[in-house]
Amino acid sequence: MNLRHSWLLLALPSLLGCSGLLVVALSFAAATFSCLLLCGLALMPLRRHLTPTAQVIASLLIAATLLSCASVLLQMHSHELYRSVALFLPLLAAPCAGLALGGGSTVWGGLRAGLGIASLAIVLGILREALGQATLLQHANWLFGDQAHDWPITLTGLPAMPLLATVSGGFILLGVLLALVRYFLPAIQERP
Amino acid sequence: MNRASILLLGGLAALAVSLLSALHAFTAQPIEAQRQAAAERVLLDLLPPALYDNQPLANPLPLAAGLLENPRPASSYLATLGGRPSAVLLPVSAEGYSGRISLLVAISPDGRLISSKVLQHRETAGLGELIERRRSPWLSGFDGMALADDPARWALRDEGGAVDQISGATVTSRAVRDALQRSLRYFDSHRAQLLGGYVP
């Protein structure tokens, strides 16, 4: 079994918890991408001088610091946004530890992982909000400030499936997306 | 783990601790301000912004536990416009179908219900949950009512009145209706105290 990408799975709980609303998913995507990338950048000069065990500990330290900074910055920006994301942001330290375990360049690893999780979060956010609540950009003022009070769009004509607003629904949606990807793009290798 | 690793890790930890403590020290105040603003938004989105120009949450009037069936001590708030009271915010509780329902009621100085919202409840999803404003407009049906109204306006359809209760959630509807009436009655009997001595 190819374990090189399996540590990305550790981001799954955070991903599912934060993708219910598009606005929350956008902020989660920004935080994840920046933290993973910065962790990869910070780890690169340290790798030569550390034993493998120490590399993992170092990555956890760096990840925890970066994620604490991210959550403090989020609190300063919008308290409601922070409350939606607060539980799940610290869990992202686990994929960052996987950066150290994965081998290879941590900068590219961090970039790819960050982009992957961020784009998946945004796609899930759009789908879960549009199909689950028939709106888009609900609570846009949380992320974009007072000018965004009339940004939320209600998508009339779409049936709302409240199941998708829950985490279980998000998990099911993720499975459906994966099945679609495997069906239409069979060339993609088996990746856990 | 060799010595270089241990030293590096120790240095990294010290750097992390100093960075985070500096960040916390610098951002403690803006964060507290944001937290208070968020708490205000939750409570005050009940009132139309044109109705008040003070900070109602800055001067709470304490309510003892047990008044208005609140299990814990709560506070009522006075909203003023140009120095004259424009609304009183009263927290009130009710025993719903599966637990306590907490409501916040906005009452105008002449004893009329301006608006109300559910702060907390444990009702069944899809049934009693419809008392929430964002789930259904049922609660807005009580806006503008006063105690002096025709009793038939307050009675549920089951009781021969005009209020269309949530089907499948009669206990919840009745509990909320009773809580709203209780708040209006409390306002009437404590009007002077709640309005801060102002006589309309």
Interface residues (C-beta under 8 A of the other chain):
Chain A: L46 H49 L50 T51 T53 A54 I57 A58 L61 I62 A64 T65 S68 C69 V72 Q75 M76 H77 S78 H79 E80 R83
Chain B: M1 N2 A4 S5 I6 L8 L9 L12 A13 A16 L19 L20 L23 H24 T27 P30 I31 Q34 R35 A37 A38 R41
